[in-house]
């Protein structure tokens, strides 16, 4: 795994934390994964969190991957699962990105452990089915 790209001080609106990671792909190309932790004081993030009974909520964006559309995907941490939700209910992430997401979520959760310590202990594994649950 490569080191995170330096923190962008211009966090997305509604985010407590934001990190970007450069991801080397098996194809020899690379993509950028951006992850945020939603601020529960933000109305939109609070509504998402409450409506899905989630402990935490945030955003995922994949840039520069020809196998994934550049769209924002919401992630929700509920009890024992981490779920991805996209606007059209089909995240459409490329297979190379899907395979590395657990590693980068784990890195993100470790990076933000001072803000959300309970996320650092979550164990993630690559999905074995077409289900978008990551553990």
C-alpha positions as CSV (number, residue, x, y, z in Angstrom):
1,X,0.0,0.0,0.0
2,X,1.3,3.5,-0.8
3,X,1.3,6.4,1.6
4,X,-1.7,8.7,1.7
5,X,-1.6,11.8,-0.5
6,X,-1.1,14.8,1.8
7,X,-4.3,15.8,3.6
8,X,-6.4,18.3,1.6
9,X,-7.3,21.1,4.1
10,X,-10.3,21.8,1.9
11,X,-12.4,19.0,3.2
12,X,-15.7,18.3,1.5
13,X,-18.7,20.1,3.1
14,X,-20.0,18.0,5.9
15,X,-16.8,16.1,6.5
16,X,-14.9,15.8,9.8
17,X,-12.0,14.1,8.0
18,X,-10.8,13.6,4.4
19,X,-8.0,11.6,2.9
20,X,-7.0,10.7,-0.6
21,X,-4.9,7.6,-1.5
22,X,-3.1,6.8,-4.7
23,X,-3.9,3.2,-5.5
24,X,-1.7,1.2,-7.9
25,X,-3.8,-1.2,-10.0
26,X,-2.9,-4.6,-11.4
27,X,-3.4,-3.1,-14.9
28,X,-0.3,-0.9,-14.2
29,X,-2.5,2.2,-14.0
30,X,-3.3,4.0,-10.8
31,X,-6.4,5.6,-9.4
32,X,-7.2,7.9,-6.5
33,X,-9.6,6.9,-3.7
34,X,-11.0,9.7,-1.6
35,X,-12.7,8.9,1.7
36,X,-14.4,11.2,4.2
37,X,-16.0,10.8,7.6
38,X,-19.3,12.7,7.9
39,X,-19.7,15.4,10.5
40,X,-22.8,14.5,12.5
41,X,-23.5,18.2,13.0
42,X,-24.0,18.6,9.2
43,X,-27.7,18.3,8.4
44,X,-27.3,16.0,5.4
45,X,-24.9,13.7,7.2
46,X,-27.0,13.6,10.3
47,X,-30.1,12.7,8.3
48,X,-28.2,9.9,6.5
49,X,-26.9,8.6,9.7
50,X,-30.2,8.6,11.5
51,X,-32.3,7.2,8.5
52,X,-29.9,4.2,8.2
53,X,-29.4,3.7,11.9
54,X,-25.6,4.1,11.2
55,X,-22.9,4.6,13.8
56,X,-20.8,6.5,11.2
57,X,-21.4,7.8,7.6
58,X,-19.0,9.2,5.0
59,X,-18.3,9.5,1.3
60,X,-16.2,7.5,-1.1
61,X,-15.1,8.8,-4.5
62,X,-12.9,7.0,-7.0
63,X,-11.0,9.1,-9.5
64,X,-8.9,8.2,-12.6
65,X,-10.0,4.5,-12.7
66,X,-11.3,3.6,-16.2
67,X,-13.3,0.7,-14.7
68,X,-15.2,2.9,-12.2
69,X,-17.5,5.9,-12.9
70,X,-16.5,9.1,-11.1
71,X,-19.5,9.4,-8.7
72,X,-19.8,9.9,-5.0
73,X,-20.8,6.8,-3.0
74,X,-22.0,7.0,0.6
75,X,-20.6,4.5,3.1
76,X,-22.5,3.6,6.2
77,X,-21.1,1.7,9.2
78,X,-24.0,-0.1,10.9
79,X,-23.5,-2.6,13.8
80,X,-21.4,-5.2,12.0
81,X,-21.4,-4.1,8.4
82,X,-20.0,-1.4,6.1
83,X,-22.4,-0.7,3.3
84,X,-21.9,1.3,0.1
85,X,-24.9,3.2,-1.4
86,X,-24.8,5.1,-4.7
87,X,-27.3,7.5,-6.2
88,X,-28.7,4.9,-8.6
89,X,-28.3,2.0,-6.2
90,X,-25.5,0.5,-8.3
91,X,-22.1,1.6,-7.1
92,X,-20.6,0.3,-10.4
93,X,-17.1,0.3,-8.9
94,X,-14.5,-1.5,-11.1
95,X,-13.3,-5.0,-9.9
96,X,-9.8,-3.8,-9.2
97,X,-11.1,-1.0,-6.9
98,X,-13.6,-3.2,-5.2
99,X,-10.8,-5.7,-4.4
100,X,-8.6,-3.0,-2.6
101,X,-11.4,-1.0,-0.9
102,X,-11.1,-2.9,2.4
103,X,-7.4,-2.2,2.6
104,X,-8.0,1.6,2.0
105,X,-11.0,1.8,4.3
106,X,-8.8,0.2,7.0
107,X,-6.0,2.7,6.3
108,X,-8.5,5.6,6.5
109,X,-10.0,4.3,9.7
110,X,-6.5,4.0,11.2
111,X,-5.6,7.6,10.0
112,X,-8.7,9.0,11.7
113,X,-8.6,7.0,14.9
114,X,-8.2,10.2,17.0
115,X,-11.5,11.4,15.6
116,X,-13.4,8.1,15.5
117,X,-11.5,5.5,17.6
118,X,-14.2,2.8,17.2
119,X,-13.7,2.7,13.4
120,X,-10.0,1.7,13.8
121,X,-11.0,-1.7,15.3
122,X,-13.3,-2.7,12.4
123,X,-12.0,-5.7,10.4
124,X,-12.7,-5.6,6.7
125,X,-12.5,-8.2,4.0
126,X,-13.0,-8.2,0.3
127,X,-16.5,-9.2,-0.7
128,X,-16.9,-12.7,-2.0
129,X,-20.2,-12.1,-3.8
130,X,-21.9,-9.4,-5.7
131,X,-23.2,-8.0,-2.4
132,X,-21.8,-4.6,-1.7
133,X,-21.3,-5.3,2.0
134,X,-17.5,-5.1,2.7
135,X,-17.4,-7.4,5.7
